[in-house]
Amino acid sequence: KVSLDDEIGGVQRCLPTRECATSVAITDMVAQARQGKSPLPIDILDEPVAFVPNGLTAEAGTILRALPDCFTDPDTTTRLIPVFSLFCHHQHAFLDFLIQKSALNPVEFIHLRILQPLAQTVITLLCDHNFSLEAHGQNLLLSYDTQTGDTGLIYRDLGGVNSRLTLKKQKLFQQKYGTPNLFYIKTH
């Protein structure tokens, strides 16, 4: 994920130091969550490295995000699509195709293949690990295996994750990543 020194839709597209540091720290938290008692029903792409060059007038960081396995496997039959594009006005052909292939009715498909795994993940992370995803349709990808028809969800973009850590845990992460402004608390 790279910075763009521009505003798109009212949002500045430069990545500040805080977002870069938060992405790396949240990757650590996700790794701990993966080893927890409740497995995460969706895959979360790690962002293990980030940097912001010194000497620039605007912060313009870069975040290295892990690629989904299907991007590196030349024999893959898995395809990815951002969830928001499934629900575009007059663009339901792929969603209709997925529903038909699943042998579920539309309500069951949306409930069982999208909403339930997303809700389970959000609740597990918030209740067991004290952070929540910014799980809107651009950050959430639907995976689809063209041979088996299996679907899954992949989350990307850890910079917008909200943490609800205790002050003690915040201090530990702040010490580890060297910035006093690494975490912020929001009401969920």
Rosetta constraint file for C-alpha pairs under 8 A:
AtomPair CA 1 CA 62 HARMONIC 5.74 0.50
AtomPair CA 1 CA 63 HARMONIC 5.03 0.50
AtomPair CA 1 CA 64 HARMONIC 6.34 0.50
AtomPair CA 1 CA 65 HARMONIC 6.89 0.50
AtomPair CA 2 CA 14 HARMONIC 7.79 0.50
AtomPair CA 2 CA 15 HARMONIC 7.31 0.50
AtomPair CA 2 CA 60 HARMONIC 7.76 0.50
AtomPair CA 2 CA 61 HARMONIC 6.59 0.50
AtomPair CA 2 CA 62 HARMONIC 4.61 0.50
AtomPair CA 2 CA 63 HARMONIC 6.48 0.50
AtomPair CA 3 CA 13 HARMONIC 5.88 0.50
AtomPair CA 3 CA 14 HARMONIC 4.36 0.50
AtomPair CA 3 CA 15 HARMONIC 5.38 0.50
AtomPair CA 3 CA 60 HARMONIC 5.23 0.50
AtomPair CA 3 CA 61 HARMONIC 5.91 0.50
AtomPair CA 3 CA 62 HARMONIC 6.29 0.50
AtomPair CA 4 CA 13 HARMONIC 5.17 0.50
AtomPair CA 4 CA 14 HARMONIC 5.34 0.50
AtomPair CA 4 CA 60 HARMONIC 7.50 0.50
AtomPair CA 5 CA 12 HARMONIC 7.44 0.50
AtomPair CA 5 CA 13 HARMONIC 6.20 0.50
AtomPair CA 5 CA 14 HARMONIC 5.61 0.50
AtomPair CA 5 CA 60 HARMONIC 7.48 0.50
AtomPair CA 6 CA 12 HARMONIC 5.95 0.50
AtomPair CA 6 CA 13 HARMONIC 5.78 0.50
AtomPair CA 6 CA 14 HARMONIC 7.29 0.50
AtomPair CA 7 CA 11 HARMONIC 5.21 0.50
AtomPair CA 7 CA 12 HARMONIC 4.33 0.50
AtomPair CA 7 CA 13 HARMONIC 5.80 0.50
AtomPair CA 8 CA 12 HARMONIC 6.54 0.50
AtomPair CA 8 CA 13 HARMONIC 6.91 0.50
AtomPair CA 14 CA 58 HARMONIC 7.70 0.50
AtomPair CA 14 CA 59 HARMONIC 6.48 0.50
AtomPair CA 14 CA 60 HARMONIC 5.05 0.50
AtomPair CA 14 CA 61 HARMONIC 6.89 0.50
AtomPair CA 15 CA 19 HARMONIC 6.28 0.50
AtomPair CA 15 CA 20 HARMONIC 6.72 0.50
AtomPair CA 15 CA 59 HARMONIC 6.46 0.50
AtomPair CA 15 CA 60 HARMONIC 5.21 0.50
AtomPair CA 15 CA 61 HARMONIC 4.79 0.50
AtomPair CA 15 CA 62 HARMONIC 6.82 0.50
AtomPair CA 16 CA 20 HARMONIC 6.44 0.50
AtomPair CA 16 CA 52 HARMONIC 7.49 0.50
AtomPair CA 16 CA 59 HARMONIC 5.07 0.50
AtomPair CA 16 CA 60 HARMONIC 6.16 0.50
AtomPair CA 16 CA 61 HARMONIC 5.94 0.50
AtomPair CA 17 CA 21 HARMONIC 6.06 0.50
AtomPair CA 17 CA 51 HARMONIC 7.54 0.50
AtomPair CA 17 CA 52 HARMONIC 6.12 0.50
AtomPair CA 17 CA 59 HARMONIC 6.78 0.50
AtomPair CA 17 CA 61 HARMONIC 6.51 0.50
AtomPair CA 18 CA 22 HARMONIC 5.96 0.50
AtomPair CA 18 CA 181 HARMONIC 6.90 0.50
AtomPair CA 18 CA 182 HARMONIC 5.81 0.50
AtomPair CA 19 CA 23 HARMONIC 6.11 0.50
AtomPair CA 19 CA 159 HARMONIC 4.93 0.50
AtomPair CA 19 CA 160 HARMONIC 7.42 0.50
AtomPair CA 20 CA 24 HARMONIC 6.65 0.50
AtomPair CA 20 CA 50 HARMONIC 5.40 0.50
AtomPair CA 20 CA 51 HARMONIC 6.65 0.50
AtomPair CA 20 CA 52 HARMONIC 7.65 0.50
AtomPair CA 20 CA 61 HARMONIC 6.59 0.50
AtomPair CA 20 CA 62 HARMONIC 7.09 0.50
AtomPair CA 20 CA 63 HARMONIC 6.15 0.50
AtomPair CA 20 CA 159 HARMONIC 6.68 0.50
AtomPair CA 21 CA 25 HARMONIC 6.27 0.50
AtomPair CA 21 CA 50 HARMONIC 6.86 0.50
AtomPair CA 21 CA 177 HARMONIC 7.07 0.50
AtomPair CA 21 CA 182 HARMONIC 6.43 0.50
AtomPair CA 22 CA 26 HARMONIC 5.93 0.50
AtomPair CA 22 CA 158 HARMONIC 7.37 0.50
AtomPair CA 22 CA 159 HARMONIC 5.80 0.50
AtomPair CA 22 CA 182 HARMONIC 5.83 0.50
AtomPair CA 22 CA 183 HARMONIC 6.79 0.50
AtomPair CA 23 CA 27 HARMONIC 6.24 0.50
AtomPair CA 23 CA 47 HARMONIC 5.89 0.50
AtomPair CA 23 CA 48 HARMONIC 7.53 0.50
AtomPair CA 23 CA 50 HARMONIC 7.73 0.50
AtomPair CA 23 CA 63 HARMONIC 7.69 0.50
AtomPair CA 23 CA 157 HARMONIC 7.61 0.50
AtomPair CA 23 CA 158 HARMONIC 4.82 0.50
AtomPair CA 23 CA 159 HARMONIC 4.69 0.50
AtomPair CA 24 CA 28 HARMONIC 6.77 0.50
AtomPair CA 24 CA 47 HARMONIC 5.58 0.50
AtomPair CA 24 CA 48 HARMONIC 5.03 0.50
AtomPair CA 24 CA 49 HARMONIC 6.05 0.50
AtomPair CA 24 CA 50 HARMONIC 6.77 0.50
AtomPair CA 25 CA 29 HARMONIC 6.57 0.50
AtomPair CA 25 CA 173 HARMONIC 7.09 0.50
AtomPair CA 25 CA 177 HARMONIC 7.29 0.50
AtomPair CA 26 CA 30 HARMONIC 6.07 0.50
AtomPair CA 26 CA 158 HARMONIC 6.45 0.50
AtomPair CA 26 CA 161 HARMONIC 7.51 0.50
AtomPair CA 27 CA 31 HARMONIC 6.24 0.50
AtomPair CA 27 CA 46 HARMONIC 5.37 0.50
AtomPair CA 27 CA 47 HARMONIC 5.82 0.50
AtomPair CA 27 CA 48 HARMONIC 6.16 0.50
AtomPair CA 27 CA 158 HARMONIC 7.39 0.50
AtomPair CA 28 CA 32 HARMONIC 6.48 0.50
AtomPair CA 29 CA 33 HARMONIC 6.21 0.50
AtomPair CA 29 CA 129 HARMONIC 7.73 0.50
AtomPair CA 30 CA 34 HARMONIC 6.13 0.50
AtomPair CA 30 CA 44 HARMONIC 7.70 0.50
AtomPair CA 30 CA 46 HARMONIC 7.97 0.50
AtomPair CA 31 CA 35 HARMONIC 6.69 0.50
AtomPair CA 32 CA 36 HARMONIC 6.48 0.50
AtomPair CA 33 CA 39 HARMONIC 7.87 0.50
AtomPair CA 33 CA 40 HARMONIC 7.68 0.50
AtomPair CA 33 CA 125 HARMONIC 7.20 0.50
AtomPair CA 33 CA 129 HARMONIC 6.56 0.50
AtomPair CA 34 CA 38 HARMONIC 7.96 0.50
AtomPair CA 34 CA 39 HARMONIC 6.22 0.50
AtomPair CA 34 CA 40 HARMONIC 6.49 0.50
AtomPair CA 35 CA 39 HARMONIC 7.61 0.50
AtomPair CA 38 CA 124 HARMONIC 7.10 0.50
AtomPair CA 40 CA 120 HARMONIC 7.68 0.50
AtomPair CA 40 CA 121 HARMONIC 5.61 0.50
AtomPair CA 40 CA 124 HARMONIC 7.45 0.50
AtomPair CA 41 CA 117 HARMONIC 5.47 0.50
AtomPair CA 41 CA 118 HARMONIC 7.49 0.50
AtomPair CA 41 CA 120 HARMONIC 6.91 0.50
AtomPair CA 41 CA 121 HARMONIC 5.97 0.50
AtomPair CA 42 CA 117 HARMONIC 6.50 0.50
AtomPair CA 42 CA 118 HARMONIC 7.00 0.50
AtomPair CA 42 CA 121 HARMONIC 6.64 0.50
AtomPair CA 42 CA 152 HARMONIC 6.79 0.50
AtomPair CA 42 CA 153 HARMONIC 5.09 0.50
AtomPair CA 42 CA 154 HARMONIC 5.67 0.50
AtomPair CA 42 CA 155 HARMONIC 7.18 0.50
AtomPair CA 43 CA 153 HARMONIC 6.37 0.50
AtomPair CA 43 CA 154 HARMONIC 4.65 0.50
AtomPair CA 43 CA 155 HARMONIC 6.20 0.50
AtomPair CA 44 CA 154 HARMONIC 5.64 0.50
AtomPair CA 44 CA 155 HARMONIC 4.68 0.50
AtomPair CA 44 CA 156 HARMONIC 6.17 0.50
AtomPair CA 45 CA 65 HARMONIC 6.66 0.50
AtomPair CA 45 CA 66 HARMONIC 5.64 0.50
AtomPair CA 45 CA 67 HARMONIC 7.01 0.50
AtomPair CA 45 CA 68 HARMONIC 7.01 0.50
AtomPair CA 45 CA 154 HARMONIC 7.15 0.50
AtomPair CA 45 CA 155 HARMONIC 6.22 0.50
AtomPair CA 45 CA 156 HARMONIC 5.40 0.50
AtomPair CA 45 CA 157 HARMONIC 7.71 0.50
AtomPair CA 46 CA 65 HARMONIC 5.83 0.50
AtomPair CA 46 CA 66 HARMONIC 5.34 0.50
AtomPair CA 46 CA 156 HARMONIC 7.95 0.50
AtomPair CA 46 CA 158 HARMONIC 7.92 0.50
AtomPair CA 47 CA 63 HARMONIC 6.58 0.50
AtomPair CA 47 CA 64 HARMONIC 5.56 0.50
AtomPair CA 47 CA 65 HARMONIC 4.35 0.50
AtomPair CA 47 CA 66 HARMONIC 6.16 0.50
AtomPair CA 47 CA 157 HARMONIC 7.98 0.50
AtomPair CA 47 CA 158 HARMONIC 7.11 0.50
AtomPair CA 48 CA 64 HARMONIC 6.61 0.50
AtomPair CA 48 CA 65 HARMONIC 6.97 0.50
AtomPair CA 48 CA 66 HARMONIC 7.82 0.50
AtomPair CA 49 CA 63 HARMONIC 6.10 0.50
AtomPair CA 49 CA 64 HARMONIC 5.31 0.50
AtomPair CA 49 CA 65 HARMONIC 7.67 0.50
AtomPair CA 50 CA 61 HARMONIC 7.11 0.50
AtomPair CA 50 CA 62 HARMONIC 5.57 0.50
AtomPair CA 50 CA 63 HARMONIC 4.26 0.50
AtomPair CA 50 CA 64 HARMONIC 5.92 0.50
AtomPair CA 51 CA 61 HARMONIC 5.50 0.50
AtomPair CA 51 CA 62 HARMONIC 5.56 0.50
AtomPair CA 51 CA 63 HARMONIC 6.70 0.50
AtomPair CA 52 CA 59 HARMONIC 6.66 0.50
AtomPair CA 52 CA 60 HARMONIC 5.99 0.50
AtomPair CA 52 CA 61 HARMONIC 4.06 0.50
AtomPair CA 52 CA 62 HARMONIC 6.44 0.50
AtomPair CA 53 CA 59 HARMONIC 7.80 0.50
AtomPair CA 53 CA 60 HARMONIC 7.23 0.50
AtomPair CA 53 CA 61 HARMONIC 6.85 0.50
AtomPair CA 56 CA 60 HARMONIC 7.53 0.50
AtomPair CA 67 CA 71 HARMONIC 6.30 0.50
AtomPair CA 67 CA 72 HARMONIC 7.47 0.50
AtomPair CA 68 CA 72 HARMONIC 7.41 0.50
AtomPair CA 69 CA 73 HARMONIC 6.37 0.50
AtomPair CA 70 CA 74 HARMONIC 7.85 0.50
AtomPair CA 70 CA 76 HARMONIC 5.67 0.50
AtomPair CA 70 CA 77 HARMONIC 7.74 0.50
AtomPair CA 70 CA 78 HARMONIC 5.95 0.50
AtomPair CA 70 CA 79 HARMONIC 7.39 0.50
AtomPair CA 77 CA 145 HARMONIC 5.39 0.50
AtomPair CA 77 CA 146 HARMONIC 5.38 0.50
AtomPair CA 77 CA 147 HARMONIC 6.39 0.50
AtomPair CA 78 CA 143 HARMONIC 6.41 0.50
AtomPair CA 78 CA 144 HARMONIC 5.35 0.50
AtomPair CA 78 CA 145 HARMONIC 4.18 0.50
AtomPair CA 78 CA 146 HARMONIC 6.10 0.50
AtomPair CA 79 CA 143 HARMONIC 5.61 0.50
AtomPair CA 79 CA 144 HARMONIC 5.21 0.50
AtomPair CA 79 CA 145 HARMONIC 6.31 0.50
AtomPair CA 79 CA 146 HARMONIC 7.29 0.50
AtomPair CA 80 CA 141 HARMONIC 6.18 0.50
AtomPair CA 80 CA 142 HARMONIC 5.59 0.50
AtomPair CA 80 CA 143 HARMONIC 4.56 0.50
AtomPair CA 80 CA 144 HARMONIC 6.39 0.50
AtomPair CA 81 CA 85 HARMONIC 7.12 0.50
AtomPair CA 81 CA 86 HARMONIC 7.84 0.50
AtomPair CA 81 CA 141 HARMONIC 5.42 0.50
AtomPair CA 81 CA 142 HARMONIC 5.33 0.50
AtomPair CA 81 CA 143 HARMONIC 6.66 0.50
AtomPair CA 82 CA 86 HARMONIC 7.33 0.50
AtomPair CA 82 CA 137 HARMONIC 6.36 0.50
AtomPair CA 82 CA 138 HARMONIC 5.69 0.50
AtomPair CA 82 CA 139 HARMONIC 7.25 0.50
AtomPair CA 82 CA 140 HARMONIC 5.92 0.50
AtomPair CA 82 CA 141 HARMONIC 4.27 0.50
AtomPair CA 82 CA 142 HARMONIC 6.09 0.50
AtomPair CA 83 CA 87 HARMONIC 7.38 0.50
AtomPair CA 83 CA 137 HARMONIC 4.81 0.50
AtomPair CA 83 CA 138 HARMONIC 6.58 0.50
AtomPair CA 83 CA 140 HARMONIC 5.76 0.50
AtomPair CA 83 CA 141 HARMONIC 5.35 0.50
AtomPair CA 83 CA 142 HARMONIC 5.82 0.50
AtomPair CA 84 CA 88 HARMONIC 6.79 0.50
AtomPair CA 84 CA 136 HARMONIC 7.80 0.50
AtomPair CA 84 CA 137 HARMONIC 4.20 0.50
AtomPair CA 84 CA 138 HARMONIC 5.86 0.50
AtomPair CA 84 CA 140 HARMONIC 7.99 0.50
AtomPair CA 85 CA 91 HARMONIC 7.80 0.50
AtomPair CA 85 CA 137 HARMONIC 7.76 0.50
AtomPair CA 86 CA 91 HARMONIC 7.15 0.50
AtomPair CA 86 CA 92 HARMONIC 6.19 0.50
AtomPair CA 86 CA 94 HARMONIC 6.80 0.50
AtomPair CA 86 CA 95 HARMONIC 5.58 0.50
AtomPair CA 87 CA 91 HARMONIC 6.90 0.50
AtomPair CA 87 CA 92 HARMONIC 6.35 0.50
AtomPair CA 87 CA 95 HARMONIC 7.71 0.50
AtomPair CA 88 CA 92 HARMONIC 6.86 0.50
AtomPair CA 92 CA 96 HARMONIC 5.91 0.50
AtomPair CA 93 CA 97 HARMONIC 6.13 0.50
AtomPair CA 94 CA 98 HARMONIC 6.20 0.50
AtomPair CA 95 CA 99 HARMONIC 6.21 0.50
AtomPair CA 96 CA 100 HARMONIC 6.13 0.50
AtomPair CA 97 CA 101 HARMONIC 6.16 0.50
AtomPair CA 98 CA 102 HARMONIC 6.14 0.50
AtomPair CA 98 CA 149 HARMONIC 7.83 0.50
AtomPair CA 99 CA 103 HARMONIC 6.59 0.50
AtomPair CA 99 CA 104 HARMONIC 6.18 0.50
AtomPair CA 99 CA 105 HARMONIC 6.74 0.50
AtomPair CA 99 CA 106 HARMONIC 6.03 0.50
AtomPair CA 99 CA 109 HARMONIC 6.12 0.50
AtomPair CA 100 CA 104 HARMONIC 7.09 0.50
AtomPair CA 100 CA 105 HARMONIC 7.90 0.50
AtomPair CA 101 CA 149 HARMONIC 6.60 0.50
AtomPair CA 102 CA 109 HARMONIC 7.38 0.50
AtomPair CA 102 CA 149 HARMONIC 6.85 0.50
AtomPair CA 104 CA 108 HARMONIC 5.77 0.50
AtomPair CA 104 CA 109 HARMONIC 5.61 0.50
AtomPair CA 105 CA 109 HARMONIC 6.13 0.50
AtomPair CA 106 CA 110 HARMONIC 6.23 0.50
AtomPair CA 107 CA 111 HARMONIC 6.00 0.50
AtomPair CA 108 CA 112 HARMONIC 5.69 0.50
AtomPair CA 108 CA 113 HARMONIC 7.89 0.50
AtomPair CA 109 CA 113 HARMONIC 5.43 0.50
AtomPair CA 109 CA 114 HARMONIC 7.37 0.50
AtomPair CA 110 CA 114 HARMONIC 5.26 0.50
AtomPair CA 110 CA 115 HARMONIC 6.18 0.50
AtomPair CA 111 CA 115 HARMONIC 4.89 0.50
AtomPair CA 111 CA 116 HARMONIC 5.68 0.50
AtomPair CA 112 CA 116 HARMONIC 5.35 0.50
AtomPair CA 112 CA 117 HARMONIC 7.16 0.50
AtomPair CA 113 CA 117 HARMONIC 6.68 0.50
AtomPair CA 113 CA 151 HARMONIC 6.86 0.50
AtomPair CA 113 CA 152 HARMONIC 6.98 0.50
AtomPair CA 114 CA 118 HARMONIC 6.16 0.50
AtomPair CA 114 CA 152 HARMONIC 7.86 0.50
AtomPair CA 114 CA 153 HARMONIC 7.24 0.50
AtomPair CA 115 CA 119 HARMONIC 5.91 0.50
AtomPair CA 116 CA 120 HARMONIC 6.02 0.50
AtomPair CA 117 CA 121 HARMONIC 6.17 0.50
AtomPair CA 117 CA 153 HARMONIC 7.69 0.50
AtomPair CA 118 CA 122 HARMONIC 6.15 0.50
AtomPair CA 118 CA 153 HARMONIC 7.72 0.50
AtomPair CA 119 CA 123 HARMONIC 6.00 0.50
AtomPair CA 120 CA 124 HARMONIC 5.98 0.50
AtomPair CA 121 CA 125 HARMONIC 6.04 0.50
AtomPair CA 122 CA 126 HARMONIC 6.01 0.50
AtomPair CA 122 CA 132 HARMONIC 6.03 0.50
AtomPair CA 122 CA 133 HARMONIC 6.57 0.50
AtomPair CA 123 CA 127 HARMONIC 5.76 0.50
AtomPair CA 123 CA 128 HARMONIC 7.92 0.50
AtomPair CA 124 CA 128 HARMONIC 5.43 0.50
AtomPair CA 124 CA 129 HARMONIC 7.12 0.50
AtomPair CA 125 CA 129 HARMONIC 4.86 0.50
AtomPair CA 125 CA 130 HARMONIC 6.11 0.50
AtomPair CA 125 CA 131 HARMONIC 5.63 0.50
AtomPair CA 125 CA 132 HARMONIC 6.04 0.50
AtomPair CA 126 CA 130 HARMONIC 4.47 0.50
AtomPair CA 126 CA 131 HARMONIC 4.78 0.50
AtomPair CA 126 CA 132 HARMONIC 5.27 0.50
AtomPair CA 126 CA 164 HARMONIC 7.93 0.50
AtomPair CA 127 CA 131 HARMONIC 7.97 0.50
AtomPair CA 130 CA 163 HARMONIC 5.88 0.50
AtomPair CA 130 CA 164 HARMONIC 4.82 0.50
AtomPair CA 130 CA 165 HARMONIC 5.78 0.50
AtomPair CA 131 CA 161 HARMONIC 6.88 0.50
AtomPair CA 131 CA 162 HARMONIC 5.47 0.50
AtomPair CA 131 CA 163 HARMONIC 4.07 0.50
AtomPair CA 131 CA 164 HARMONIC 5.55 0.50
AtomPair CA 131 CA 165 HARMONIC 7.44 0.50
AtomPair CA 132 CA 161 HARMONIC 5.76 0.50
AtomPair CA 132 CA 162 HARMONIC 5.28 0.50
AtomPair CA 132 CA 163 HARMONIC 6.43 0.50
AtomPair CA 132 CA 188 HARMONIC 7.96 0.50
AtomPair CA 133 CA 158 HARMONIC 7.55 0.50
AtomPair CA 133 CA 160 HARMONIC 7.26 0.50
AtomPair CA 133 CA 161 HARMONIC 4.89 0.50
AtomPair CA 133 CA 162 HARMONIC 6.68 0.50
AtomPair CA 134 CA 139 HARMONIC 7.43 0.50
AtomPair CA 134 CA 160 HARMONIC 5.88 0.50
AtomPair CA 134 CA 161 HARMONIC 5.66 0.50
AtomPair CA 134 CA 162 HARMONIC 7.60 0.50
AtomPair CA 135 CA 139 HARMONIC 5.96 0.50
AtomPair CA 135 CA 140 HARMONIC 6.14 0.50
AtomPair CA 135 CA 155 HARMONIC 7.33 0.50
AtomPair CA 136 CA 140 HARMONIC 6.30 0.50
AtomPair CA 137 CA 141 HARMONIC 7.51 0.50
AtomPair CA 139 CA 155 HARMONIC 5.72 0.50
AtomPair CA 139 CA 156 HARMONIC 5.11 0.50
AtomPair CA 139 CA 157 HARMONIC 6.19 0.50
AtomPair CA 140 CA 153 HARMONIC 6.75 0.50
AtomPair CA 140 CA 154 HARMONIC 5.81 0.50
AtomPair CA 140 CA 155 HARMONIC 4.71 0.50
AtomPair CA 140 CA 156 HARMONIC 6.44 0.50
AtomPair CA 141 CA 153 HARMONIC 5.64 0.50
AtomPair CA 141 CA 154 HARMONIC 4.99 0.50
AtomPair CA 141 CA 155 HARMONIC 6.24 0.50
AtomPair CA 141 CA 156 HARMONIC 7.80 0.50
AtomPair CA 142 CA 151 HARMONIC 6.78 0.50
AtomPair CA 142 CA 152 HARMONIC 5.76 0.50
AtomPair CA 142 CA 153 HARMONIC 4.74 0.50
AtomPair CA 142 CA 154 HARMONIC 6.38 0.50
AtomPair CA 143 CA 150 HARMONIC 7.98 0.50
AtomPair CA 143 CA 151 HARMONIC 5.29 0.50
AtomPair CA 143 CA 152 HARMONIC 4.99 0.50
AtomPair CA 143 CA 153 HARMONIC 5.89 0.50
AtomPair CA 143 CA 154 HARMONIC 7.12 0.50
AtomPair CA 144 CA 149 HARMONIC 6.32 0.50
AtomPair CA 144 CA 150 HARMONIC 5.78 0.50
AtomPair CA 144 CA 151 HARMONIC 4.55 0.50
AtomPair CA 144 CA 152 HARMONIC 6.74 0.50
AtomPair CA 145 CA 149 HARMONIC 5.11 0.50
AtomPair CA 145 CA 150 HARMONIC 5.32 0.50
AtomPair CA 145 CA 151 HARMONIC 6.51 0.50
AtomPair CA 146 CA 150 HARMONIC 7.91 0.50
AtomPair CA 157 CA 161 HARMONIC 7.97 0.50
AtomPair CA 162 CA 184 HARMONIC 7.04 0.50
AtomPair CA 162 CA 185 HARMONIC 6.64 0.50
AtomPair CA 162 CA 186 HARMONIC 6.44 0.50
AtomPair CA 163 CA 183 HARMONIC 6.82 0.50
AtomPair CA 163 CA 184 HARMONIC 6.67 0.50
AtomPair CA 163 CA 185 HARMONIC 5.92 0.50
AtomPair CA 163 CA 186 HARMONIC 7.36 0.50
AtomPair CA 164 CA 185 HARMONIC 5.74 0.50
AtomPair CA 164 CA 186 HARMONIC 7.32 0.50
AtomPair CA 165 CA 169 HARMONIC 5.87 0.50
AtomPair CA 165 CA 170 HARMONIC 5.90 0.50
AtomPair CA 165 CA 185 HARMONIC 7.88 0.50
AtomPair CA 166 CA 170 HARMONIC 6.17 0.50
AtomPair CA 167 CA 171 HARMONIC 6.18 0.50
AtomPair CA 168 CA 172 HARMONIC 6.48 0.50
AtomPair CA 169 CA 173 HARMONIC 6.36 0.50
AtomPair CA 170 CA 174 HARMONIC 6.02 0.50
AtomPair CA 170 CA 183 HARMONIC 6.87 0.50
AtomPair CA 171 CA 175 HARMONIC 6.05 0.50
AtomPair CA 172 CA 176 HARMONIC 6.21 0.50
AtomPair CA 173 CA 177 HARMONIC 6.11 0.50
AtomPair CA 173 CA 182 HARMONIC 7.90 0.50
AtomPair CA 174 CA 178 HARMONIC 5.54 0.50
AtomPair CA 174 CA 179 HARMONIC 5.46 0.50
AtomPair CA 174 CA 180 HARMONIC 5.62 0.50
AtomPair CA 174 CA 181 HARMONIC 7.55 0.50
AtomPair CA 174 CA 182 HARMONIC 6.10 0.50
AtomPair CA 174 CA 183 HARMONIC 7.79 0.50
AtomPair CA 175 CA 179 HARMONIC 7.11 0.50
AtomPair CA 175 CA 180 HARMONIC 7.88 0.50
AtomPair CA 177 CA 182 HARMONIC 7.84 0.50
